[in-house]
Amino acid sequence: MRLQANNILLFIEPEKKDEKPVDDELTKKIQYAFDNFVEDNLVVGYLDKKSKKNEAFIHKGQHTWGLHHCKCGKDTSDNGDYGISIDGKIYYTNSLCVHYVKYHRSEVPQRDLELIDRIQMK
């Protein structure tokens, strides 16, 4: 399942782990963006029904009640979400974003890969 909204990145639930981890330019870009997050202490909610922009509602200054464990057993999330900047827009993701790109690349949606490719490392 994937939360699909214009302001969300890598909210996926992979079913399987790829045979080999992918450590390429896209992995480096998402790692850079996550290392340089612009917002934390927030929780991504469901789609904002009042908005016609197809964006998820963001609860700032909050944490979740638990942790998310990837099905592959390799990694566990933090109890909050993060905002990363791509082309001056904030996209909301979780602490498993790098893990998904590296270990579950075959299940990352094309739209997310295209967004990640636009990350400018300084």
Buried (B, 14 or more C-beta within 10 A) or exposed (E): EBBEBEBBBBBBBBEEBBEEBBEEEBBBBBBBBBEEBEBBEBBBBEBBEEEEEEBBBBBEEEBBEEEBEBEBEBBEBBBBBBBBBBEEEBBBBBBBBBBBBBBBBEBBBEEBBEBBEEBEEE
